Structure formats: C-alpha cells, structure tokens
Amino acid sequence: MRLLLFISLLLPQLVSAEALSLHCQGKTRFVHRGAPSTVPADEQREYQIRDAVLDTMPCTAEGSRWSCFGLTAHQAMRRVQIDLTEKTVIDKLELPTSELIFEARCD
C-alpha cells in the first residue's frame, strides 16, 4: 500500500519533467558589426534541456521547436533555437558590438 502511494506521488513529477539531450556538430562564426565575419570554425556542443531550463536559461516549447534566452554571467544576451523536426540548432551570443553564432545539425 505504501509503495502505491509513493508511486502515485512520484509519477506526476517524472512525467512533467521534460528532458532533451542533443549532440550537435556545426560551425561557429564571429560577426563584428560593420565588418565581415570570421571564417566559420568547426565545433561540437552538447545541449541538455531539463525541466524547461538550458544552462540556467528558461525555455519554451512550441510544437517541435524549443526557444531559450537569457543573460549570461557576463551580461551578454544568449538565444538558442532548437528545431527537433529539422534537427538543427542556432545558438547566438549577442554582445553590444558583435555576435558569436553557432549553427549546427544534431543527432
């Protein structure tokens, strides 16, 4: 009887806890406003969304798309868009005079 009570209390928390883990490989480029961007560099990144949070940023899901945004510890705006249908990610770090952009395919 106690086991059933424990499971009934724990099950809603397990179901509501959304988790998403992606391994992505793509290119990062640096864009300085008013100047050409750098040559894109190969990079790999891991993304883990747990309970609608990615690296302390709140995330929202609309269908198969996740959008996360917030300020970093250095007060730069970070925006991450993940499309699960296309298996792509765009991760932008926006600074006052430049942007660091990671675009990738994920598995």
N, C-alpha and C positions, 0 to 999 in steps of 0.2 A: 504494500500500500504506500509506503514512504517512497519507494522507487518511482511509482506512477506520479506521485505528487512532485517529486524532483524533476522528472522528465517534462511534466506539463508546465513547470515554471521555467525550465531551461530552453525548451523548444522554440518559443517565440523569439527569444534573443538570438538563437542560432539562425533562424530563418530571416530575421530582419537585418542581420549583419552581412551586408554585401561586400564581397571581396573580389578584386580583379587584379591579376598579376600578368604583366606583359614584358617580354624581352624584345627590344627594338634595335634595329640597325639602320643607320642613316647618315646624314651629313649635317654638320654644324657650320654655320657661316656667321660672320660678324658684319653688321651693317652700321656704318657711321653716317649720320645724316649729312647729306651734301657731298658724300664721297662714295666711290664704288665699293661694293662689298668685297670681303676677302674670298679667297678660293675655298670652297667648302672642304672641310676635313671629315674623314670617316670617323664615326663614333658609335658606340653601343651604350644603351641605357636600359635600366630596369624601371618599371613603373608598377607600384602597388597601391591600389585604392582599397582602403578598408574602412567600412562604416562611413562612406562618402567623404573620405579625407585622403588627400595625397600630399605627403610632406608638409603637414600642418595646414594645407590649403583646403577650404571647403569645396566640394564638388557637387554638381547636379547632373542627373542623367535625363536625357530626353530621347527615348527610343534606344537606338544603338550608339548614341553619342554621349560622351562624358565631357563636361567643361569644368575646369578647376582654375581658380585665380586667387591671388593674394599677394601680399608684400613679403619679400624675403627679409632675412635678418639685416641686410644692408640697405633696406628701403627701396629695393627695385621691384617693379611690378612684374609678376610672373603669371603667364597664361598658358594653360595646357589644354589642348583639344584632342580627344581620342575618339576615333571612329571605329567601332568594332566591326561594322559591315565591311568597310574597306581595309581594315587592319592597318590604320595609319595613325600617326601622332604628329602634332605640331606643338612644340614647346618654345615659347618666346619669353625672353627675359628683356624687359623694356627699361632702359636707362634714360636719363634726360636727353642725351645726345646720341645714343646708339641703341642697337638691338642685337642680341645673341639669339639666333634662331636654329633650332634643331628640328629637322623634318625626317621622318623615318617610316619604314614598314615594320610591322610587328608580327610575332608569332604567338 
